[in-house]
């Protein structure tokens, strides 16, 4: 049986976005335990939404890209 993967937006860096780099930094959790921290692009976030559903952290990262402000 597979565990549950969730995400939490840790920070958003508008300077990285301006340079064309992944700008959303998300913590990844497996069954509530932190397992990784990843920089993601909008494309990465959308792919993870397709795979893991409308996770709160992924949606917050998309919103951060839209707003373009530091988080």
SVG drawing of the C-alpha trace seen along z (x, -y; Angstrom):
<svg xmlns="http://www.w3.org/2000/svg" viewBox="-8 -41 27 43">
<polyline fill="none" stroke="black" stroke-width="0.4" points="0.0,0.0 1.4,-3.4 1.7,-6.3 0.3,-9.7 2.5,-12.4 1.8,-16.1 3.6,-19.4 4.1,-22.7 5.3,-25.9 8.4,-26.9 9.3,-30.0 9.0,-31.7 11.9,-33.7 10.9,-36.3 14.6,-36.8 14.9,-33.1 11.7,-33.5 13.1,-36.6 16.2,-34.5 14.0,-31.7 14.9,-29.3 12.4,-27.3 11.2,-29.8 8.9,-27.8 10.6,-25.8 8.4,-23.1 8.8,-20.7 7.7,-17.2 6.1,-15.0 5.4,-11.2 2.7,-10.3 3.4,-13.6 7.2,-13.1 9.5,-15.4 11.4,-13.6 12.6,-16.2 12.7,-19.9 12.4,-20.7 12.6,-23.8 9.7,-23.7 8.6,-25.4 5.0,-26.0 5.3,-22.9 6.6,-20.8 3.8,-22.0 1.1,-21.1 2.7,-17.7 2.6,-17.0 -1.1,-18.2 -1.9,-15.7 -0.1,-12.9 -1.1,-13.8 -4.3,-15.9 -5.1,-19.5 -2.7,-19.5 -2.8,-22.7 0.9,-23.3 1.0,-22.8 -1.9,-25.2 -0.2,-27.8 2.9,-27.5 0.9,-28.2 -0.7,-31.2 2.8,-32.4 3.9,-32.3 0.8,-34.4 1.5,-37.0 5.2,-37.0 6.0,-38.1 8.4,-36.6 6.9,-34.1"/>
</svg>
